[in-house]
Amino acid sequence: MIFTVQESTRLDVFLSKELEQTRNQIAQLIKKDCINVDKKPTSKPGLKLKVGQVVGVNLPKQEETKPKKIDFDVEVIFEDEHILVINKPTNLTVHPAPSVKDATLVDWLKHKGVRLSTISGEERHGIVHRLDKGTSGVMVVAKSNEAHEKLSLQLQDKSMGRFYIAVIEPPLKELHTIVEKDIGRSINNRLKMAVSEGRKSAKTHFSKMLMSKDERQELIACKLFTGRTHQIRVHLESLGRHILGDHLYGSKSNIGKIQRILLHAYILYFNHPITNEKMQFTAKVGEDYMEHLEKHFDMEIINEKLNVEGFDHFFDIADN
């Protein structure tokens, strides 16, 4: 696997994020001579990386194991010879990593014989952007390197966009809340990200959709202007809010009561990487998510709010 450094940081911190491993696990890989910087081996976890440097990772070969069991399916929303748009289920990891024991989305794609781009390396075939394990919803997968490169550029220039829905508590104070706070790795918990001045810039727009019947919960819409790890969850935490079912950033009182995080990537739009046609896709909300909405919200109003054609109006203020 090969990664290009986008901002100055320590080697172990950089790889901890890219590989979704702890810094201790990264240190073990460095000890095993699995890491190189600009094609030169390094033995220093704290090596200061510069913008533009290339970090190579050669994961040690694992003992031959039984193929991972693919006992799930993934809804395909759209497919042609260049791209695949899917509705990722909750509790499915996107790409393999040394600590991931269960089958991943990439494993499923390979099992189905889907042709995938190779630009992101062996472990991340086809993955242009990812969703956290617990987050469900719409994703686009690249089948060719050309499609992958052009979609990645759209992520950078913001011509690709995403709208999420989330159930939070307590409700937001304002109809529109825009959070523009830098995000970096938490110094207190390496599994978490946190608002951290001087780190990676991040901007999220939150908009009220509907209060629950008891007015303790709220369905909100979220618009991403950047794509930082755990961005929605971190920015909500900075407001003293959390998503129901989020056991990492959320309330301990909900552990065991809600089996999944109520965060769903609802809409994705972009230009087709080859034809340049404007495209927009919606991912159906899962049954487990809908069960919670039906129990706590007025579904007649919910169905009106989830009307895709009118979804943009939740963000009809000068937020660009």
HELIX and SHEET records of a PDB file:
HELIX    1   1 LEU A   11  LEU A   19  1                                   9    
HELIX    2   2 ARG A   23  LYS A   31  1                                   9    
HELIX    3   3 LEU A  105  HIS A  111  1                                   7    
HELIX    4   4 GLU A  122  ARG A  124  5                                   3    
HELIX    5   5 ASN A  145  ASP A  157  1                                  13    
HELIX    6   6 GLN A  231  SER A  238  1                                   8    
HELIX    7   7 LYS A  252  ASN A  254  5                                   3    
HELIX    8   8 GLU A  287  HIS A  296  1                                  10    
HELIX    9   9 MET A  299  LYS A  305  1                                   7    
HELIX   10  10 VAL A  308  PHE A  315  5                                   8    
SHEET    1   A 4 ILE A   2  THR A   4  0                                        
SHEET    2   A 4 VAL A  54  VAL A  57 -1                                        
SHEET    3   A 4 ILE A  35  VAL A  37 -1                                        
SHEET    4   A 4 LYS A  40  PRO A  41 -1                                        
SHEET    1   B 2 THR A   9  ARG A  10  0                                        
SHEET    2   B 2 LYS A  48  LEU A  49 -1                                        
SHEET    1   C 8 GLU A  75  GLU A  79  0                                        
SHEET    2   C 8 ILE A  83  LYS A  88 -1                                        
SHEET    3   C 8 SER A 136  ALA A 142 -1                                        
SHEET    4   C 8 LEU A 263  ASN A 271  1                                        
SHEET    5   C 8 GLY A 161  GLU A 169 -1                                        
SHEET    6   C 8 GLU A 218  LEU A 224 -1                                        
SHEET    7   C 8 LYS A 203  MET A 211 -1                                        
SHEET    8   C 8 HIS A 176  GLU A 180 -1                                        
SHEET    1   D 5 GLU A  75  GLU A  79  0                                        
SHEET    2   D 5 ILE A  83  LYS A  88 -1                                        
SHEET    3   D 5 SER A 136  ALA A 142 -1                                        
SHEET    4   D 5 LEU A 263  ASN A 271  1                                        
SHEET    5   D 5 LYS A 278  THR A 282 -1                                        
SHEET    1   E 6 GLU A  75  GLU A  79  0                                        
SHEET    2   E 6 ILE A  83  LYS A  88 -1                                        
SHEET    3   E 6 SER A 136  ALA A 142 -1                                        
SHEET    4   E 6 LEU A 263  ASN A 271  1                                        
SHEET    5   E 6 GLY A 161  GLU A 169 -1                                        
SHEET    6   E 6 HIS A 242  ILE A 243 -1                                        
SHEET    1   F 2 ILE A 183  ARG A 185  0                                        
SHEET    2   F 2 MET A 193  VAL A 195 -1                                        
END                                                                             
